Amino acid sequence: MQSFIVVETDDGLMVAEVAGGSSPEAEAEKLGGVLVDPTLYATYEDAYDALLIIDAESRADSAESVDE
């Protein structure tokens, strides 16, 4: 079964496919990143939607810390 994850690398957030038999953490590590959401998504689109939410929340948190 094909699944997708959200990974953060030095270049930012990205969606990656999890190869059969591989763990999400191993796939993130292969890309030189870290897993930022433990959820396995059935479609690229679902994972990308999650990426957008994570990015928006991160930006909101950054803006709040600047205001403090």
PEGINOR-V454834 format. One record per backbone hydrogen bond with DSSP energy under -1.0 kcal/mol. NH is the residue of the N-H (numbers start at 1). CO is the residue of the C=O. E is the energy in kcal/mol with one decimal. If there is no record, write none. Layout:
nh: (NH:NH)
co: (CO:CO)
e: (E:E)
This chain:
nh: (4:5:7:8:9:12:14:16:18:22:27:28:29:30:31:32:33:34:36:41:47:48:49:50:51:52:53:54:55:56:57:58:59:60:61:62:63:64:65:66:67)
co: (41:16:14:34:12:9:7:5:3:19:23:24:25:26:27:29:28:8:6:4:43:44:45:46:47:48:49:50:51:52:53:54:55:56:57:58:59:60:61:62:63)
e: (-2.4:-2.6:-2.9:-2.7:-2.8:-1.6:-2.5:-2.2:-2.9:-2.2:-2.1:-2.3:-2.3:-2.2:-1.3:-1.6:-2.7:-2.2:-2.0:-3.0:-1.9:-2.7:-2.3:-2.0:-2.3:-2.3:-1.8:-2.8:-2.7:-2.3:-2.6:-2.3:-2.4:-2.3:-2.4:-2.2:-2.2:-2.1:-2.0:-1.4:-1.6)
